[in-house]
């Protein structure tokens, strides 16, 4: 009968002290991958957005998070005023400005 089923032997109680460290290696590796693939790029984008919002000035052409395209006519501490059409101005929060567009984009969009 021992030909088909092997005997079960008890393991020693001492164990291998490096076994615990080796079992943590995949978790540490996954965390390092998450940091370099997800967390770090997101922090870089947030920093770029903060710098862009801090450097807004009159005459910049921007797109808001809601998709409104316009030219900035006034810049305040918390709000910017945008001209979205001739004679139509809206006020939006500074952090709602999503992207700066190249000069001339508003003219192209209106024609």
C-alpha positions as CSV (number, residue, x, y, z in Angstrom):
1,X,0.0,0.0,0.0
2,X,2.9,2.4,0.6
3,X,3.7,2.2,-3.1
4,X,0.8,4.5,-4.0
5,X,0.6,6.7,-1.0
6,X,3.6,8.2,0.6
7,X,4.0,8.4,4.4
8,X,3.3,11.7,6.1
9,X,6.2,12.9,8.2
10,X,5.9,15.7,10.7
11,X,8.0,18.8,10.1
12,X,10.5,20.1,12.6
13,X,9.3,22.8,15.0
14,X,12.3,25.0,14.4
15,X,11.4,26.2,10.9
16,X,13.5,28.4,8.7
17,X,13.9,32.0,10.0
18,X,14.2,33.5,6.5
19,X,10.9,32.0,5.4
20,X,9.0,34.9,7.0
21,X,11.0,37.5,5.1
22,X,10.7,35.6,1.9
23,X,6.9,35.5,2.2
24,X,6.8,39.3,2.5
25,X,8.8,39.9,-0.7
26,X,5.8,39.6,-3.1
27,X,3.8,42.1,-1.1
28,X,6.7,44.6,-1.0
29,X,7.2,44.1,-4.8
30,X,3.5,44.8,-5.5
31,X,3.7,48.0,-3.4
32,X,6.8,49.2,-5.2
33,X,5.1,48.5,-8.6
34,X,1.9,50.4,-7.5
35,X,4.0,53.3,-6.4
36,X,5.9,53.6,-9.7
37,X,3.0,52.8,-12.0
38,X,0.1,54.6,-10.2
39,X,0.9,56.8,-7.3
40,X,4.0,58.7,-8.6
41,X,2.6,59.6,-12.0
42,X,-0.7,60.8,-10.3
43,X,1.3,63.0,-7.9
44,X,3.3,64.4,-10.8
45,X,0.1,65.3,-12.7
46,X,-1.4,67.0,-9.6
47,X,1.8,69.1,-9.2
48,X,1.7,70.2,-12.8
49,X,-2.0,71.2,-12.5
50,X,-1.3,73.2,-9.3
51,X,1.5,75.1,-11.1
52,X,-0.7,75.7,-14.1
53,X,-3.6,77.1,-12.0
54,X,-1.2,79.3,-10.0
55,X,0.2,80.8,-13.2
56,X,-3.1,81.7,-14.9
57,X,-3.2,85.2,-16.3
58,X,-5.4,87.4,-18.3
59,X,-5.6,86.4,-22.0
60,X,-4.9,82.7,-21.4
61,X,-7.2,80.4,-23.4
62,X,-8.4,77.5,-21.2
63,X,-10.9,74.6,-21.0
64,X,-12.7,74.0,-17.7
65,X,-13.5,70.6,-16.2
66,X,-17.0,71.0,-17.5
67,X,-15.8,71.5,-21.1
68,X,-16.3,75.3,-21.4
69,X,-13.7,76.8,-23.7
70,X,-12.9,80.5,-23.3
71,X,-10.4,83.3,-22.7
72,X,-9.6,84.5,-19.2
73,X,-10.6,88.2,-18.7
74,X,-10.0,88.5,-15.0
75,X,-8.1,86.5,-12.4
76,X,-9.0,86.6,-8.7
77,X,-7.7,84.6,-5.7
78,X,-10.3,81.8,-6.0
79,X,-12.2,82.6,-9.2
80,X,-11.4,83.5,-12.8
81,X,-13.7,85.2,-15.3
82,X,-13.8,83.6,-18.7
83,X,-15.3,85.0,-21.9
84,X,-16.9,82.0,-23.6
85,X,-18.5,84.0,-26.5
86,X,-18.5,87.7,-27.5
87,X,-20.1,89.6,-24.6
88,X,-20.7,86.4,-22.5
89,X,-18.6,86.0,-19.4
90,X,-18.8,83.3,-16.8
91,X,-17.0,82.9,-13.4
92,X,-15.4,79.6,-12.5
93,X,-13.3,78.4,-9.7
94,X,-9.6,78.4,-10.4
95,X,-9.1,74.7,-9.8
96,X,-11.9,74.0,-12.3
97,X,-9.6,75.1,-15.1
98,X,-8.4,71.8,-16.5
99,X,-6.2,72.6,-19.5
100,X,-4.5,75.6,-21.1
101,X,-5.0,75.7,-24.8
102,X,-2.6,77.2,-27.5
103,X,-3.3,80.8,-28.5
104,X,-5.9,81.1,-31.3
105,X,-7.9,78.0,-30.2
106,X,-11.0,80.2,-29.2
107,X,-11.1,81.9,-32.7
108,X,-10.9,78.5,-34.4
109,X,-13.7,77.1,-32.3
110,X,-16.0,80.1,-32.9
111,X,-15.7,79.9,-36.7
